[in-house]
Amino acid sequence: MLKRYLVKGHSMEPAFRNGDKLLVSSLLFKLKKDDVIVFKNGNRDYLKRIKAVFGKSGFLVTGDNKGHTGSWKIARKQIKGKLLMKY
Amino acid sequence: MNIMKIAAKIADKFSKPGVAYAHCDIPCGIYDPHAAQVAAHTVVRMAQLIGKTGDDAHAVARYAKVKEEHAELCKHEIRIIWGDYFKPEMLEKHKELHGLVWNIMKAASKARQEASAQAAEELLEQVNRFAEIFWETKGVKTYKTKAPYPTEKEIVLPRL
């Protein structure tokens, strides 16, 4: 299953800029450090990069833009998909 | 071009893609329009001081610099609350919000461009209205009072 996303914000620059469009796969996928994912937090979907994997279901995610981002710990069930490509 | 990219671009013509937020900040839930209000009051005060200063170029330069900085700070604070805090259901109730934010952006730019007390006061008035809407979405009543600043202009405060 593929889903299209529009990036809003600057925390993933320079790889992903505000206004970039992404194709994200929600099919069964393996996740590893440095994968870019979309995950749900509250009512919103966020784009971040995995910085560390804890066991089977815990992930530390952060943005690429060091001056403009924080780190979040999220659960596997929050992850909606893994980045396939920009388009 | 990759066939998946072509398919995605075609799909965009029929439905909008979802939004993936790459925010600069963690959604900590701590939002308050007070910083924008203080910045707007500072813009008003600087415009007042410029009006009183006359030919002292050094003083005018200092006031203008602070006015510029605080007008930009005001815009930044409003944009953060508008973009990160407000949700679609709040916008349904407060249909004026988008227009109000747009007006604040314009008023702040005008207050930067001009040394006019009127432009600065227009900015403050709209930022105060923004604060009223913000607190209403939180179910907090507000009141208008004369701010304890030398501007002697109004400020909207929450009854917490």
gemmi code that builds the backbone of each chain (N, CA, C; Angstrom):
import gemmi

chains = {
    "A": [
        ("MET", (0.858, -1.196, 0.000), (0.000, 0.000, 0.000), (0.896, 1.249, 0.000)),
        ("LEU", (0.641, 2.147, -0.919), (1.451, 3.362, -0.998), (0.608, 4.565, -0.606)),
        ("LYS", (1.244, 5.506, 0.021), (0.543, 6.735, 0.372), (1.404, 7.933, -0.012)),
        ("ARG", (0.737, 8.974, -0.478), (1.443, 10.187, -0.872), (1.407, 11.192, 0.276)),
        ("TYR", (2.521, 11.884, 0.470), (2.588, 12.900, 1.525), (3.251, 14.177, 1.003)),
        ("LEU", (2.793, 15.280, 1.555), (3.400, 16.583, 1.315), (4.150, 16.980, 2.587)),
        ("VAL", (5.413, 17.355, 2.473), (6.205, 17.726, 3.652), (5.885, 19.161, 4.062)),
        ("LYS", (5.604, 19.338, 5.352), (5.439, 20.693, 5.890), (6.408, 20.881, 7.036)),
        ("GLY", (7.255, 21.869, 6.934), (8.223, 22.137, 7.996), (9.652, 21.977, 7.501)),
        ("HIS", (10.570, 22.257, 8.376), (11.979, 22.353, 7.967), (12.909, 21.409, 8.729)),
        ("SER", (12.355, 20.568, 9.598), (13.245, 19.791, 10.471), (13.969, 18.670, 9.735)),
        ("MET", (13.568, 18.362, 8.493), (14.249, 17.288, 7.747), (15.149, 17.825, 6.642)),
        ("GLU", (15.401, 19.116, 6.665), (16.305, 19.678, 5.661), (17.748, 19.255, 5.975)),
        ("PRO", (18.605, 19.063, 4.989), (18.410, 19.407, 3.583), (17.791, 18.289, 2.738)),
        ("ALA", (17.648, 17.077, 3.300), (17.169, 15.958, 2.469), (15.733, 16.179, 1.996)),
        ("PHE", (14.890, 16.701, 2.889), (13.474, 16.891, 2.567), (13.074, 18.306, 2.963)),
        ("ARG", (12.621, 19.027, 1.979), (12.290, 20.439, 2.201), (10.795, 20.640, 2.260)),
        ("ASN", (10.417, 21.738, 2.881), (9.006, 22.125, 2.944), (8.442, 22.130, 1.519)),
        ("GLY", (7.357, 21.379, 1.313), (6.739, 21.338, -0.022), (7.133, 20.126, -0.847)),
        ("ASP", (8.141, 19.370, -0.404), (8.499, 18.140, -1.125), (7.347, 17.144, -1.040)),
        ("LYS", (7.243, 16.305, -2.069), (6.226, 15.256, -2.058), (6.902, 13.887, -1.972)),
        ("LEU", (6.290, 13.007, -1.173), (6.910, 11.719, -0.874), (5.954, 10.571, -1.127)),
        ("LEU", (6.519, 9.446, -1.543), (5.765, 8.189, -1.600), (6.230, 7.326, -0.434)),
        ("VAL", (5.267, 6.878, 0.351), (5.573, 6.114, 1.559), (4.868, 4.762, 1.471)),
        ("SER", (5.594, 3.729, 1.823), (5.018, 2.383, 1.783), (4.558, 1.962, 3.166)),
        ("SER", (3.332, 1.482, 3.249), (2.839, 0.979, 4.535), (2.749, -0.539, 4.526)),
        ("LEU", (3.305, -1.145, 3.494), (3.335, -2.614, 3.461), (4.312, -3.117, 4.525)),
        ("LEU", (4.292, -4.378, 4.775), (5.213, -4.939, 5.771), (6.641, -4.531, 5.428)),
        ("PHE", (7.330, -3.993, 6.380), (8.672, -3.506, 6.094), (9.559, -3.651, 7.327)),
        ("LYS", (10.817, -3.820, 7.062), (11.793, -3.851, 8.157), (12.253, -2.434, 8.401)),
        ("LEU", (12.490, -2.120, 9.630), (12.964, -0.774, 9.953), (14.343, -0.847, 10.570)),
        ("LYS", (15.182, 0.084, 10.166), (16.542, 0.103, 10.719), (16.983, 1.556, 10.887)),
        ("LYS", (18.102, 1.725, 11.560), (18.659, 3.054, 11.784), (18.817, 3.780, 10.438)),
        ("ASP", (18.506, 5.049, 10.444), (18.613, 5.952, 9.289), (17.483, 5.826, 8.272)),
        ("ASP", (16.524, 4.928, 8.509), (15.329, 4.920, 7.654), (14.496, 6.173, 7.944)),
        ("VAL", (13.876, 6.683, 6.896), (12.962, 7.826, 7.067), (11.548, 7.277, 7.109)),
        ("ILE", (10.820, 7.695, 8.132), (9.479, 7.132, 8.337), (8.446, 8.245, 8.523)),
        ("VAL", (7.183, 7.858, 8.338), (6.062, 8.709, 8.732), (5.379, 7.998, 9.888)),
        ("PHE", (5.151, 8.740, 10.969), (4.470, 8.135, 12.111), (3.384, 9.055, 12.629)),
        ("LYS", (2.446, 8.465, 13.342), (1.322, 9.228, 13.864), (1.592, 9.632, 15.304)),
        ("ASN", (1.300, 10.881, 15.611), (1.399, 11.359, 16.991), (0.219, 12.297, 17.198)),
        ("GLY", (-0.733, 11.890, 18.044), (-1.965, 12.677, 18.167), (-2.736, 12.594, 16.864)),
        ("ASN", (-3.156, 13.739, 16.363), (-3.946, 13.745, 15.128), (-3.088, 13.963, 13.885)),
        ("ARG", (-1.788, 14.011, 14.070), (-0.951, 14.394, 12.936), (0.061, 13.312, 12.565)),
        ("ASP", (0.464, 13.358, 11.317), (1.528, 12.471, 10.845), (2.821, 13.280, 10.758)),
        ("TYR", (3.920, 12.661, 11.181), (5.219, 13.346, 11.204), (6.253, 12.572, 10.382)),
        ("LEU", (7.172, 13.337, 9.833), (8.270, 12.765, 9.056), (9.563, 12.916, 9.861)),
        ("LYS", (10.209, 11.797, 10.163), (11.481, 11.852, 10.905), (12.371, 10.690, 10.461)),
        ("ARG", (13.590, 10.701, 10.978), (14.552, 9.640, 10.654), (14.827, 8.826, 11.922)),
        ("ILE", (14.910, 7.512, 11.742), (15.191, 6.636, 12.887), (16.671, 6.768, 13.272)),
        ("LYS", (16.890, 7.078, 14.537), (18.270, 7.214, 15.013), (18.710, 6.004, 15.825)),
        ("ALA", (17.735, 5.303, 16.401), (18.073, 4.109, 17.182), (16.845, 3.215, 17.260)),
        ("VAL", (17.095, 1.910, 17.353), (16.009, 0.928, 17.481), (16.174, 0.244, 18.833)),
        ("PHE", (15.070, 0.204, 19.608), (15.102, -0.457, 20.914), (14.259, -1.724, 20.816)),
        ("GLY", (14.905, -2.869, 20.858), (14.166, -4.130, 20.782), (13.385, -4.213, 19.482)),
        ("LYS", (12.128, -4.729, 19.570), (11.333, -4.927, 18.354), (10.356, -3.788, 18.114)),
        ("SER", (10.123, -2.988, 19.142), (9.010, -2.058, 18.960), (9.268, -0.620, 19.421)),
        ("GLY", (10.504, -0.306, 19.762), (10.786, 1.059, 20.198), (11.771, 1.746, 19.270)),
        ("PHE", (11.504, 2.997, 18.971), (12.361, 3.717, 18.030), (12.617, 5.132, 18.544)),
        ("LEU", (13.866, 5.553, 18.419), (14.191, 6.954, 18.682), (14.268, 7.637, 17.321)),
        ("VAL", (13.464, 8.678, 17.144), (13.442, 9.364, 15.845), (13.816, 10.830, 16.039)),
        ("THR", (14.382, 11.405, 15.007), (14.774, 12.806, 15.073), (14.789, 13.392, 13.665)),
        ("GLY", (14.911, 14.696, 13.585), (15.014, 15.337, 12.281), (16.467, 15.432, 11.850)),
        ("ASP", (16.663, 15.747, 10.582), (18.033, 15.886, 10.068), (18.619, 17.256, 10.377)),
        ("ASN", (17.746, 18.237, 10.513), (18.170, 19.621, 10.675), (18.481, 19.865, 12.148)),
        ("LYS", (19.738, 19.701, 12.513), (20.127, 19.632, 13.925), (19.724, 20.854, 14.747)),
        ("GLY", (19.734, 21.979, 14.099), (19.401, 23.186, 14.851), (17.911, 23.379, 15.061)),
        ("HIS", (17.113, 22.514, 14.431), (15.673, 22.755, 14.432), (14.848, 21.528, 14.735)),
        ("THR", (15.337, 20.695, 15.606), (14.542, 19.493, 15.869), (14.874, 18.906, 17.219)),
        ("GLY", (13.968, 18.075, 17.701), (14.212, 17.332, 18.921), (14.117, 15.846, 18.629)),
        ("SER", (14.281, 15.025, 19.652), (14.175, 13.575, 19.472), (12.918, 13.070, 20.158)),
        ("TRP", (12.275, 12.102, 19.538), (11.080, 11.498, 20.140), (11.274, 9.999, 20.221)),
        ("LYS", (10.712, 9.410, 21.263), (10.694, 7.949, 21.324), (9.289, 7.507, 20.931)),
        ("ILE", (9.195, 6.630, 19.960), (7.884, 6.207, 19.484), (7.797, 4.689, 19.460)),
        ("ALA", (6.564, 4.188, 19.373), (6.326, 2.749, 19.326), (6.086, 2.308, 17.887)),
        ("ARG", (6.333, 1.034, 17.604), (6.152, 0.476, 16.257), (4.742, 0.735, 15.723)),
        ("LYS", (3.749, 0.651, 16.617), (2.364, 0.785, 16.154), (2.040, 2.209, 15.684)),
        ("GLN", (2.883, 3.167, 16.063), (2.644, 4.547, 15.585), (3.126, 4.759, 14.146)),
        ("ILE", (3.982, 3.868, 13.686), (4.612, 4.077, 12.369), (3.650, 3.708, 11.251)),
        ("LYS", (3.431, 4.663, 10.357), (2.484, 4.450, 9.257), (3.169, 3.995, 7.977)),
        ("GLY", (4.462, 4.237, 7.870), (5.127, 3.798, 6.645), (6.564, 4.263, 6.579)),
        ("LYS", (7.232, 3.708, 5.603), (8.647, 3.997, 5.381), (8.779, 4.678, 4.016)),
        ("LEU", (9.665, 5.635, 3.983), (9.835, 6.396, 2.734), (10.334, 5.500, 1.582)),
        ("LEU", (9.666, 5.637, 0.459), (10.145, 4.947, -0.756), (10.938, 5.910, -1.629)),
        ("MET", (10.330, 7.062, -1.900), (11.003, 8.023, -2.788), (10.315, 9.389, -2.726)),
        ("LYS", (11.071, 10.376, -3.173), (10.472, 11.692, -3.432), (9.923, 11.656, -4.852)),
        ("TYR", (8.898, 12.441, -5.096), (8.429, 12.499, -6.484), (8.095, 13.931, -6.895)),
    ],
    "B": [
        ("MET", (11.319, 8.935, -16.401), (10.899, 9.089, -14.995), (10.268, 7.778, -14.490)),
        ("ASN", (10.592, 7.433, -13.284), (10.045, 6.233, -12.671), (8.516, 6.210, -12.779)),
        ("ILE", (7.982, 5.044, -13.125), (6.534, 4.917, -13.333), (5.751, 5.223, -12.050)),
        ("MET", (6.349, 4.921, -10.891), (5.655, 5.213, -9.624), (5.542, 6.721, -9.405)),
        ("LYS", (6.591, 7.439, -9.815), (6.545, 8.902, -9.674), (5.473, 9.480, -10.586)),
        ("ILE", (5.400, 8.948, -11.793), (4.386, 9.438, -12.739), (2.987, 9.161, -12.189)),
        ("ALA", (2.805, 7.936, -11.657), (1.498, 7.566, -11.100), (1.134, 8.478, -9.929)),
        ("ALA", (2.137, 8.799, -9.091), (1.876, 9.666, -7.935), (1.481, 11.065, -8.388)),
        ("LYS", (2.156, 11.565, -9.414), (1.835, 12.914, -9.911), (0.431, 12.940, -10.511)),
        ("ILE", (0.055, 11.861, -11.190), (-1.306, 11.793, -11.740), (-2.322, 11.739, -10.603)),
        ("ALA", (-2.009, 10.926, -9.589), (-2.927, 10.808, -8.444), (-3.130, 12.156, -7.753)),
        ("ASP", (-2.076, 12.996, -7.739), (-2.184, 14.326, -7.117), (-3.231, 15.196, -7.790)),
        ("LYS", (-3.477, 14.920, -9.059), (-4.463, 15.742, -9.784), (-5.886, 15.415, -9.329)),
        ("PHE", (-6.056, 14.229, -8.726), (-7.392, 13.810, -8.312), (-7.616, 13.935, -6.807)),
        ("SER", (-6.545, 13.803, -6.031), (-6.693, 13.977, -4.573), (-5.378, 14.501, -3.993)),
        ("LYS", (-5.540, 15.325, -2.976), (-4.350, 15.914, -2.355), (-3.599, 14.864, -1.546)),
        ("PRO", (-2.264, 14.938, -1.530), (-1.528, 14.030, -0.645), (-1.749, 14.409, 0.820)),
        ("GLY", (-1.499, 13.448, 1.719), (-1.578, 13.754, 3.145), (-0.423, 14.653, 3.541)),
        ("VAL", (-0.497, 15.180, 4.747), (0.582, 16.063, 5.221), (1.458, 15.298, 6.201)),
        ("ALA", (2.751, 15.347, 5.983), (3.721, 14.795, 6.932), (4.465, 15.988, 7.528)),
        ("TYR", (4.226, 16.228, 8.791), (4.829, 17.398, 9.423), (6.298, 17.124, 9.768)),
        ("ALA", (7.123, 18.054, 9.372), (8.539, 18.000, 9.739), (8.805, 19.271, 10.530)),
        ("HIS", (8.160, 19.324, 11.667), (8.224, 20.553, 12.455), (9.586, 20.761, 13.092)),
        ("CYS", (9.857, 22.028, 13.318), (11.115, 22.382, 13.961), (11.055, 22.137, 15.455)),
        ("ASP", (9.869, 21.941, 15.993), (9.771, 21.823, 17.444), (8.972, 20.584, 17.824)),
        ("ILE", (9.204, 20.121, 18.995), (8.419, 19.007, 19.524), (7.027, 19.553, 19.834)),
        ("PRO", (5.970, 18.794, 19.570), (4.639, 19.310, 19.922), (4.410, 19.215, 21.418)),
        ("CYS", (4.976, 20.161, 22.137), (4.954, 20.106, 23.596), (3.610, 20.535, 24.165)),
        ("GLY", (2.786, 21.169, 23.344), (1.479, 21.599, 23.819), (1.521, 22.900, 24.591)),
        ("ILE", (2.689, 23.533, 24.685), (2.790, 24.782, 25.439), (2.736, 25.941, 24.450)),
        ("TYR", (1.597, 26.585, 24.394), (1.400, 27.705, 23.487), (0.786, 28.862, 24.276)),
        ("ASP", (1.178, 30.067, 23.940), (0.640, 31.240, 24.628), (0.887, 32.453, 23.731)),
        ("PRO", (-0.154, 33.238, 23.472), (0.038, 34.402, 22.601), (0.704, 35.588, 23.297)),
        ("HIS", (1.030, 35.418, 24.584), (1.536, 36.567, 25.340), (2.826, 37.131, 24.733)),
        ("ALA", (3.699, 36.236, 24.260), (4.971, 36.711, 23.679), (4.694, 37.598, 22.462)),
        ("ALA", (3.694, 37.218, 21.675), (3.338, 38.027, 20.500), (2.759, 39.372, 20.932)),
        ("GLN", (1.968, 39.351, 22.009), (1.373, 40.593, 22.506), (2.447, 41.545, 23.042)),
        ("VAL", (3.389, 40.997, 23.785), (4.482, 41.836, 24.312), (5.301, 42.404, 23.149)),
        ("ALA", (5.539, 41.571, 22.143), (6.289, 42.051, 20.973), (5.524, 43.184, 20.280)),
        ("ALA", (4.208, 43.023, 20.163), (3.406, 44.071, 19.514), (3.428, 45.364, 20.329)),
        ("HIS", (3.363, 45.227, 21.666), (3.468, 46.416, 22.517), (4.839, 47.091, 22.332)),
        ("THR", (5.862, 46.284, 22.195), (7.205, 46.850, 21.994), (7.256, 47.636, 20.686)),
        ("VAL", (6.625, 47.095, 19.649), (6.579, 47.812, 18.363), (5.880, 49.161, 18.542)),
        ("VAL", (4.766, 49.142, 19.280), (4.041, 50.399, 19.538), (4.937, 51.383, 20.280)),
        ("ARG", (5.616, 50.876, 21.312), (6.457, 51.763, 22.124), (7.595, 52.366, 21.302)),
        ("MET", (8.196, 51.551, 20.465), (9.299, 52.059, 19.641), (8.792, 53.129, 18.665)),
        ("ALA", (7.606, 52.902, 18.108), (7.039, 53.914, 17.200), (6.774, 55.205, 17.957)),
        ("GLN", (6.288, 55.077, 19.200), (6.047, 56.273, 20.029), (7.361, 57.020, 20.293)),
        ("LEU", (8.395, 56.262, 20.642), (9.686, 56.888, 20.962), (10.298, 57.555, 19.734)),
        ("ILE", (10.149, 56.903, 18.594), (10.674, 57.508, 17.355), (9.963, 58.835, 17.094)),
        ("GLY", (8.658, 58.841, 17.351), (7.870, 60.064, 17.145), (8.298, 61.205, 18.051)),
        ("LYS", (8.797, 60.850, 19.243), (9.176, 61.882, 20.232), (10.630, 62.312, 20.082)),
        ("THR", (11.434, 61.554, 19.362), (12.882, 61.726, 19.429), (13.438, 62.875, 18.598)),
        ("GLY", (12.790, 63.195, 17.515), (13.290, 64.310, 16.706), (14.513, 63.942, 15.902)),
        ("ASP", (15.578, 64.764, 15.997), (16.725, 64.613, 15.094), (17.856, 63.745, 15.638)),
        ("ASP", (17.657, 63.110, 16.765), (18.727, 62.284, 17.336), (18.811, 60.972, 16.544)),
        ("ALA", (19.669, 60.982, 15.537), (19.755, 59.837, 14.612), (20.160, 58.557, 15.325)),
        ("HIS", (21.035, 58.699, 16.307), (21.494, 57.508, 17.027), (20.328, 56.835, 17.759)),
        ("ALA", (19.541, 57.656, 18.464), (18.403, 57.095, 19.196), (17.376, 56.499, 18.236)),
        ("VAL", (17.101, 57.198, 17.156), (16.123, 56.699, 16.181), (16.583, 55.358, 15.613)),
        ("ALA", (17.873, 55.255, 15.341), (18.407, 54.000, 14.797), (18.207, 52.856, 15.781)),
        ("ARG", (18.450, 53.136, 17.053), (18.272, 52.084, 18.064), (16.801, 51.674, 18.169)),
        ("TYR", (15.900, 52.658, 18.194), (14.473, 52.333, 18.308), (13.984, 51.566, 17.074)),
        ("ALA", (14.452, 51.991, 15.919), (14.029, 51.330, 14.681), (14.501, 49.872, 14.659)),
        ("LYS", (15.701, 49.656, 15.158), (16.235, 48.281, 15.191), (15.366, 47.386, 16.080)),
        ("VAL", (15.029, 47.894, 17.252), (14.201, 47.104, 18.171), (12.805, 46.898, 17.581)),
        ("LYS", (12.286, 47.936, 16.931), (10.964, 47.820, 16.296), (10.972, 46.711, 15.243)),
        ("GLU", (12.021, 46.701, 14.434), (12.156, 45.666, 13.395), (12.168, 44.269, 14.027)),
        ("GLU", (12.995, 44.120, 15.036), (13.168, 42.795, 15.656), (11.866, 42.298, 16.270)),
        ("HIS", (11.163, 43.193, 16.947), (9.954, 42.749, 17.639), (8.774, 42.539, 16.693)),
        ("ALA", (8.737, 43.269, 15.601), (7.691, 43.009, 14.595), (7.897, 41.616, 14.005)),
        ("GLU", (9.150, 41.267, 13.760), (9.446, 39.936, 13.218), (9.168, 38.853, 14.266)),
        ("LEU", (9.532, 39.147, 15.516), (9.253, 38.194, 16.599), (7.749, 37.961, 16.733)),
        ("CYS", (6.984, 39.026, 16.631), (5.520, 38.933, 16.713), (4.997, 38.002, 15.618)),
        ("LYS", (5.478, 38.202, 14.398), (5.043, 37.353, 13.285), (5.402, 35.889, 13.557)),
        ("HIS", (6.592, 35.676, 14.056), (7.054, 34.309, 14.325), (6.145, 33.623, 15.356)),
        ("GLU", (5.863, 34.326, 16.442), (5.047, 33.739, 17.511), (3.635, 33.422, 17.009)),
        ("ILE", (3.078, 34.326, 16.229), (1.722, 34.105, 15.695), (1.725, 32.910, 14.738)),
        ("ARG", (2.737, 32.835, 13.895), (2.804, 31.729, 12.923), (2.902, 30.369, 13.628)),
        ("ILE", (3.673, 30.317, 14.708), (3.832, 29.045, 15.429), (2.485, 28.591, 15.994)),
        ("ILE", (1.769, 29.508, 16.645), (0.478, 29.131, 17.232), (-0.511, 28.763, 16.131)),
        ("TRP", (-0.524, 29.569, 15.095), (-1.452, 29.332, 13.974), (-1.180, 27.971, 13.321)),
        ("GLY", (0.082, 27.678, 13.075), (0.425, 26.458, 12.353), (0.420, 25.208, 13.208)),
        ("ASP", (0.828, 25.348, 14.471), (1.025, 24.155, 15.296), (-0.123, 23.903, 16.277)),
        ("TYR", (-0.758, 24.968, 16.738), (-1.785, 24.780, 17.777), (-3.192, 24.614, 17.205)),
        ("PHE", (-3.571, 25.483, 16.290), (-4.969, 25.483, 15.835), (-5.292, 24.237, 15.030)),
        ("LYS", (-6.445, 23.676, 15.309), (-6.905, 22.462, 14.641), (-8.114, 22.802, 13.760)),
        ("PRO", (-8.422, 21.919, 12.785), (-9.514, 22.228, 11.844), (-10.829, 22.573, 12.526)),
        ("GLU", (-11.164, 21.857, 13.613), (-12.449, 22.127, 14.280), (-12.472, 23.519, 14.914)),
        ("MET", (-11.299, 24.007, 15.329), (-11.235, 25.373, 15.881), (-11.455, 26.384, 14.760)),
        ("LEU", (-10.902, 26.065, 13.594), (-11.062, 26.976, 12.449), (-12.511, 27.031, 11.997)),
        ("GLU", (-13.219, 25.912, 12.142), (-14.645, 25.902, 11.795), (-15.398, 26.915, 12.653)),
        ("LYS", (-15.023, 26.954, 13.918), (-15.715, 27.859, 14.843), (-15.248, 29.311, 14.672)),
        ("HIS", (-13.991, 29.472, 14.373), (-13.430, 30.825, 14.261), (-12.991, 31.062, 12.826)),
        ("LYS", (-13.968, 31.296, 12.002), (-13.699, 31.392, 10.557), (-12.853, 32.608, 10.190)),
        ("GLU", (-12.764, 33.564, 11.098), (-11.975, 34.761, 10.799), (-10.463, 34.526, 10.965)),
        ("LEU", (-10.094, 33.359, 11.531), (-8.698, 33.191, 11.961), (-7.681, 33.340, 10.829)),
        ("HIS", (-7.917, 32.645, 9.709), (-6.936, 32.731, 8.619), (-6.757, 34.180, 8.155)),
        ("GLY", (-7.881, 34.861, 8.006), (-7.825, 36.260, 7.574), (-7.126, 37.136, 8.596)),
        ("LEU", (-7.404, 36.848, 9.869), (-6.787, 37.625, 10.942), (-5.268, 37.432, 10.941)),
        ("VAL", (-4.814, 36.195, 10.792), (-3.368, 35.939, 10.771), (-2.734, 36.628, 9.560)),
        ("TRP", (-3.407, 36.540, 8.453), (-2.902, 37.211, 7.244), (-2.770, 38.715, 7.495)),
        ("ASN", (-3.792, 39.271, 8.151), (-3.754, 40.710, 8.466), (-2.624, 41.046, 9.441)),
        ("ILE", (-2.379, 40.147, 10.391), (-1.283, 40.379, 11.343), (0.058, 40.390, 10.608)),
        ("MET", (0.235, 39.458, 9.692), (1.487, 39.425, 8.919), (1.680, 40.741, 8.166)),
        ("LYS", (0.584, 41.197, 7.540), (0.663, 42.444, 6.766), (0.902, 43.644, 7.688)),
        ("ALA", (0.169, 43.655, 8.822), (0.292, 44.794, 9.748), (1.701, 44.861, 10.333)),
        ("ALA", (2.278, 43.689, 10.636), (3.634, 43.679, 11.198), (4.646, 44.180, 10.163)),
        ("SER", (4.445, 43.794, 8.917), (5.350, 44.276, 7.869), (5.211, 45.787, 7.697)),
        ("LYS", (3.967, 46.256, 7.762), (3.738, 47.701, 7.625), (4.374, 48.455, 8.802)),
        ("ALA", (4.254, 47.848, 9.989), (4.845, 48.484, 11.182), (6.367, 48.524, 11.087)),
        ("ARG", (6.934, 47.572, 10.375), (8.390, 47.600, 10.158), (8.757, 48.681, 9.153)),
        ("GLN", (7.954, 48.756, 8.097), (8.289, 49.690, 7.015), (8.134, 51.143, 7.439)),
        ("GLU", (7.148, 51.388, 8.314), (6.832, 52.770, 8.676), (7.214, 53.033, 10.132)),
        ("ALA", (7.428, 54.295, 10.441), (7.652, 54.685, 11.837), (6.355, 55.267, 12.382)),
        ("SER", (5.263, 54.655, 12.004), (3.953, 55.212, 12.315), (3.340, 54.523, 13.521)),
        ("ALA", (2.900, 55.330, 14.494), (2.245, 54.764, 15.672), (0.952, 54.082, 15.273)),
        ("GLN", (0.288, 54.609, 14.262), (-0.987, 54.027, 13.827), (-0.786, 52.607, 13.299)),
        ("ALA", (0.246, 52.417, 12.494), (0.519, 51.073, 11.956), (0.812, 50.106, 13.090)),
        ("ALA", (1.572, 50.553, 14.069), (1.920, 49.691, 15.200), (0.678, 49.352, 16.025)),
        ("GLU", (-0.201, 50.342, 16.200), (-1.412, 50.108, 16.996), (-2.371, 49.165, 16.279)),
        ("GLU", (-2.395, 49.233, 14.965), (-3.229, 48.286, 14.203), (-2.729, 46.858, 14.408)),
        ("LEU", (-1.413, 46.728, 14.441), (-0.830, 45.404, 14.698), (-1.251, 44.900, 16.077)),
        ("LEU", (-1.107, 45.765, 17.071), (-1.443, 45.374, 18.441), (-2.913, 44.968, 18.559)),
        ("GLU", (-3.782, 45.740, 17.937), (-5.220, 45.455, 18.015), (-5.515, 44.050, 17.463)),
        ("GLN", (-4.876, 43.719, 16.364), (-5.152, 42.414, 15.750), (-4.516, 41.273, 16.536)),
        ("VAL", (-3.375, 41.530, 17.121), (-2.738, 40.491, 17.948), (-3.582, 40.250, 19.209)),
        ("ASN", (-4.154, 41.301, 19.759), (-5.048, 41.130, 20.908), (-6.281, 40.301, 20.528)),
        ("ARG", (-6.805, 40.528, 19.339), (-7.955, 39.730, 18.878), (-7.542, 38.259, 18.718)),
        ("PHE", (-6.359, 38.052, 18.227), (-5.824, 36.684, 18.094), (-5.769, 36.013, 19.472)),
        ("ALA", (-5.321, 36.778, 20.468), (-5.222, 36.237, 21.840), (-6.614, 35.872, 22.370)),
        ("GLU", (-7.611, 36.700, 22.055), (-8.982, 36.388, 22.498), (-9.442, 35.049, 21.927)),
        ("ILE", (-9.199, 34.871, 20.633), (-9.613, 33.623, 19.980), (-8.852, 32.437, 20.568)),
        ("PHE", (-7.545, 32.625, 20.751), (-6.720, 31.535, 21.297), (-7.289, 31.062, 22.638)),
        ("TRP", (-7.531, 32.001, 23.537), (-7.988, 31.599, 24.870), (-9.400, 31.028, 24.828)),
        ("GLU", (-10.210, 31.527, 23.908), (-11.566, 30.974, 23.775), (-11.506, 29.498, 23.391)),
        ("THR", (-10.553, 29.132, 22.538), (-10.443, 27.715, 22.148), (-10.049, 26.839, 23.324)),
        ("LYS", (-9.475, 27.448, 24.341), (-9.101, 26.685, 25.536), (-10.169, 26.782, 26.623)),
        ("GLY", (-11.274, 27.465, 26.309), (-12.341, 27.617, 27.294), (-11.979, 28.565, 28.411)),
        ("VAL", (-11.031, 29.460, 28.138), (-10.595, 30.426, 29.165), (-11.139, 31.802, 28.811)),
        ("LYS", (-11.828, 32.409, 29.767), (-12.361, 33.756, 29.525), (-11.216, 34.768, 29.538)),
        ("THR", (-11.428, 35.850, 28.821), (-10.395, 36.887, 28.769), (-10.976, 38.236, 29.180)),
        ("TYR", (-10.108, 39.164, 29.439), (-10.540, 40.528, 29.694), (-9.508, 41.478, 29.094)),
        ("LYS", (-10.022, 42.678, 28.755), (-9.122, 43.700, 28.215), (-8.794, 44.692, 29.317)),
        ("THR", (-7.552, 45.029, 29.405), (-7.159, 46.014, 30.408), (-6.018, 46.870, 29.854)),
        ("LYS", (-5.808, 47.981, 30.501), (-4.673, 48.809, 30.097), (-3.392, 48.100, 30.533)),
        ("ALA", (-2.492, 47.882, 29.582), (-1.270, 47.131, 29.888), (-0.376, 47.928, 30.838)),
        ("PRO", (0.350, 47.221, 31.699), (1.251, 47.927, 32.620), (2.576, 48.309, 31.943)),
        ("TYR", (2.469, 48.798, 30.738), (3.650, 49.202, 29.965), (3.505, 50.675, 29.594)),
        ("PRO", (4.593, 51.320, 29.225), (4.512, 52.742, 28.844), (3.690, 53.003, 27.574)),
        ("THR", (3.333, 51.960, 26.859), (2.495, 52.170, 25.663), (1.135, 52.745, 26.044)),
        ("GLU", (0.650, 52.377, 27.263), (-0.672, 52.778, 27.743), (-1.771, 52.305, 26.793)),
        ("LYS", (-1.525, 51.182, 26.144), (-2.516, 50.580, 25.258), (-3.079, 49.316, 25.915)),
        ("GLU", (-4.138, 48.791, 25.294), (-4.810, 47.634, 25.869), (-4.040, 46.338, 25.642)),
        ("ILE", (-4.309, 45.401, 26.537), (-3.823, 44.041, 26.364), (-4.954, 43.093, 26.758)),
        ("VAL", (-5.055, 41.993, 26.036), (-6.035, 40.957, 26.361), (-5.331, 39.919, 27.223)),
        ("LEU", (-5.919, 39.637, 28.384), (-5.311, 38.672, 29.311), (-6.307, 37.572, 29.656)),
        ("PRO", (-5.816, 36.370, 29.936), (-6.720, 35.280, 30.324), (-7.081, 35.370, 31.802)),
        ("ARG", (-8.314, 34.969, 32.125), (-8.695, 34.822, 33.539), (-8.395, 33.378, 33.934)),
        ("LEU", (-7.197, 33.138, 34.413), (-6.760, 31.761, 34.713), (-7.150, 31.358, 36.132)),
    ],
}
model = gemmi.Model(1)
for chain_id, residues in chains.items():
    chain = gemmi.Chain(chain_id)
    for i, (resn, *xyz) in enumerate(residues, 1):
        res = gemmi.Residue()
        res.name, res.seqid = resn, gemmi.SeqId(i, " ")
        for name, pos in zip(("N", "CA", "C"), xyz):
            atom = gemmi.Atom()
            atom.name, atom.element = name, gemmi.Element(name[0])
            atom.pos, atom.b_iso = gemmi.Position(*pos), 0.0
            res.add_atom(atom)
        chain.add_residue(res)
    model.add_chain(chain)
structure = gemmi.Structure()
structure.add_model(model)
structure.setup_entities()
